[in-house]
Amino acid sequence: MKAAALLLAGSMALAACASDETDTGSGDGGGGSASGDELMVGLAYDTGGRGDKSFNDSAYAGVEAAIEELGGEVQELSPNDDGSDRAELLTQLAEQGYDPVIGVGFAYGEIIGDIAAEYPETTFAVVDSSVEEMGAENLTGLLFAEEEGSFLAGAAAALKSETDHIGFVGGVENPLIQKFEAGYVAGAKAVNPDIVIDTQYISPAGDFSGFGDPARGKIVAQGMFDAGADIVYHAAGGSGQGVFEAAAASGGRAIGVDSDQYETVGDPALQAVIMTSMLKRVDNAVESFISDYSEGAVEGGQDIVNDLSTDGVGLSTSGGQIDDIQTQIDEFRQQIIDGEIEVPAIP
Amino acid sequence: MTALRRLGLSLMAPAIALVVALALSAAVIALIGQNPATAVRVMFDFGDSPDQQTQAIVVVLNRAVPLFLAGLAVSVAFRMGLFNIGVEGQYRIATVLAAGAGAAVALPGPLHLLFIVVVAMAVGAFWAGIVAVLKVTRGVSEVISSIMLNFIALGLASYLLTGPLRGSPEGASIITTTPIPESGWFPGLNGVLTGLGLAEPRSELYGFLVVAVLVGIAVAVLIKRTRFGFDLRATGMSASAATASGVDARGMVLKAMLISGAIAGLIGMPDLLGDARSYNTEFTAGLGFLGIAVALLGRNSPLGIAFGALLFAFLDRAAIPLQFADIPASVVTIIQGTIVLAVVVANEVARRVTRRQAEGGSAVAPPTSGDGSTGDGQGPGDGPPPDVGPTTGTGTGVGVRNATGEPGRTDSRQGAGA
């Protein structure tokens, strides 16, 4: 074992030397802003990475759209399973000359401020995290008014419910998902103050299993349908699949989240139960940030809030199940935009 | 001679396992249409400038420290034939309470640190102690109870974080405990690095590295050089034989679990005291489970575990440059999995070869018969995890060899060490 350890140490040292020699190859990496003609976008994902059919994929779609229009390339990085190397992802991207560098997910909010300060020549953005108090001029927060979109989802659920009993399934009980709950409850109560609303989270704060556990999503939603709810809204990432299955099994309906899940769910039996989805247009936000960057129009040091007024959040209409209540939904939407209704972000 | 050959064999097994695992991984990389040689070159690419290289080393070491402690915690119980899957819950609950306690008191520097560490160890030991008490008084399998206690620990940690120990303002997207004041920060080791003539890395090398090394040495001495360690190994090999020779098997279960839990309590400390300063919803999870793999890889010897932790940490860091080379990071997970699997298989093969040689004549100790490997659980309990096979052996000290098989543990080293 001792020999093996020595061997490892030796090979590490060798490797360090070896990469010294190849120095000429990768050139100006550490030099900071090699802001040439080519757009080089660095994209660091939330745990789960590409292929989650939701949040990360949506961010990628935004980058893709921007590159299609402006040219350039993207380097994607996923963190390790426990997300402990997030800071490394961002610094490596910045060091290799990628600019802008975008962190997808509020988990980057904790560390991106320090890294932005270390690489003042690089432009950073973080999705779902506020940066206003960090005071970094080269950092932008891309925020969403999830509570506003969820308000409309709650209103739609209350308008369509026949039992005056609806449900909400959250993935993880953290402040971000609580915004969804707060808006949903407020929207439902705005339509019917006496409505019964079951709310439940799959896992407690700090345990992220609730975003990827369809089996538990199904059990939780099934409980709500059995108790008399007929429409359940989920903000539970991959666990939402289980919510749809429970709705299909008990003849109820469900509301999807983030992307238009009517289009992405795949299975026609599940498609039929998806009444609408609360859209969170991460793709639009990322795309417009990149095009702002290419025009040199990023102000930095501030948050860009994507809400109903900018169509950053909203309700999908595919499937046509909420066509009959569209006028009421539009009224609520207008009232929120005009500030006549203030939607709470904390339940 | 036999000692030499045994030593050779014990080193051969992991070496062959590594080669097999790397060959399998190379095949996988080739299958997904990438060049394995490029992958290897990329994994060893520590960056261009001196400060990037030291940074890479710091990243590997900082990752290895908690992995090492986790492996150590698992291995102490393994030695007893106990499978402590509860390390995960033990360190999570220990870290949140230590963070809360550390923020709540004001003490001068070293005392403050000591206080936080002692709280963490005590909580970890307490949580593991529940498992031990259930086992010796009620015969509850430690595998079942420690898994279940993981769920309770996670829920409790979450309640404490979001409730009584919450330090972050309402509405902040990451919930944290109140940060520990500066007197409770563990100094980093970057001064040592620059003193050695290396470039200043971007991140601070965890000072807890020193504590981890000391704990590793302490465990090695405890297991190999004390009466207690002898009793522990003897009970691990055969509870009935140990009891017959006057060892209190129940007491040993309790002590082994308490030590295992106390070490588990340290897992979160490098990050808590060296970098994060508070426990939060993003605090690194899953280290307890990785510790099981690391302990298997290191064959429960502290030195082996250090090697396993470094290897895992190295592979973990390699995931980033691999992605820059357009090779998916999951390749790393595949390599880690195949290495553990190959080591477990190789250990078993090596054990059988040693046994055959022993039976062939040059045995030091006469091969002892199996100790009736069913029903050898400690106290009224059920047996430890599945037996790896019949038992005979060449152990020098104890007449009985590792009958109660922890998965993948063989111990030709046992003799070599004595």
HADDOCK unambig.tbl for C-alpha pairs under 7 A between the chains (distance, minus, plus):
assign (segid A and resid 1 and name CA) (segid B and resid 11 and name CA) 6.15 0.50 0.50
assign (segid A and resid 1 and name CA) (segid B and resid 304 and name CA) 6.01 0.50 0.50
assign (segid A and resid 5 and name CA) (segid B and resid 307 and name CA) 5.91 0.50 0.50
assign (segid A and resid 15 and name CA) (segid B and resid 44 and name CA) 5.43 0.50 0.50
assign (segid A and resid 15 and name CA) (segid B and resid 45 and name CA) 6.36 0.50 0.50
assign (segid A and resid 16 and name CA) (segid B and resid 45 and name CA) 6.93 0.50 0.50
assign (segid A and resid 16 and name CA) (segid B and resid 46 and name CA) 5.83 0.50 0.50
assign (segid A and resid 16 and name CA) (segid B and resid 53 and name CA) 6.60 0.50 0.50
assign (segid A and resid 19 and name CA) (segid B and resid 45 and name CA) 5.86 0.50 0.50
assign (segid A and resid 19 and name CA) (segid B and resid 46 and name CA) 6.84 0.50 0.50
assign (segid A and resid 19 and name CA) (segid B and resid 47 and name CA) 6.53 0.50 0.50
assign (segid A and resid 19 and name CA) (segid B and resid 48 and name CA) 6.05 0.50 0.50
assign (segid A and resid 20 and name CA) (segid B and resid 48 and name CA) 5.80 0.50 0.50
assign (segid A and resid 23 and name CA) (segid B and resid 48 and name CA) 5.57 0.50 0.50
assign (segid A and resid 77 and name CA) (segid B and resid 323 and name CA) 6.16 0.50 0.50
assign (segid A and resid 82 and name CA) (segid B and resid 284 and name CA) 5.73 0.50 0.50
assign (segid A and resid 82 and name CA) (segid B and resid 285 and name CA) 5.78 0.50 0.50
assign (segid A and resid 82 and name CA) (segid B and resid 286 and name CA) 6.70 0.50 0.50
assign (segid A and resid 84 and name CA) (segid B and resid 284 and name CA) 5.93 0.50 0.50
assign (segid A and resid 89 and name CA) (segid B and resid 320 and name CA) 6.86 0.50 0.50
assign (segid A and resid 106 and name CA) (segid B and resid 173 and name CA) 6.72 0.50 0.50
assign (segid A and resid 107 and name CA) (segid B and resid 282 and name CA) 6.85 0.50 0.50
assign (segid A and resid 175 and name CA) (segid B and resid 171 and name CA) 5.74 0.50 0.50
assign (segid A and resid 175 and name CA) (segid B and resid 172 and name CA) 6.73 0.50 0.50
assign (segid A and resid 175 and name CA) (segid B and resid 173 and name CA) 5.40 0.50 0.50
assign (segid A and resid 176 and name CA) (segid B and resid 173 and name CA) 5.99 0.50 0.50
assign (segid A and resid 204 and name CA) (segid B and resid 155 and name CA) 6.48 0.50 0.50
assign (segid A and resid 204 and name CA) (segid B and resid 158 and name CA) 6.01 0.50 0.50
assign (segid A and resid 205 and name CA) (segid B and resid 158 and name CA) 5.59 0.50 0.50
assign (segid A and resid 205 and name CA) (segid B and resid 281 and name CA) 6.10 0.50 0.50
assign (segid A and resid 206 and name CA) (segid B and resid 158 and name CA) 6.18 0.50 0.50
assign (segid A and resid 206 and name CA) (segid B and resid 281 and name CA) 3.99 0.50 0.50
assign (segid A and resid 206 and name CA) (segid B and resid 282 and name CA) 6.25 0.50 0.50
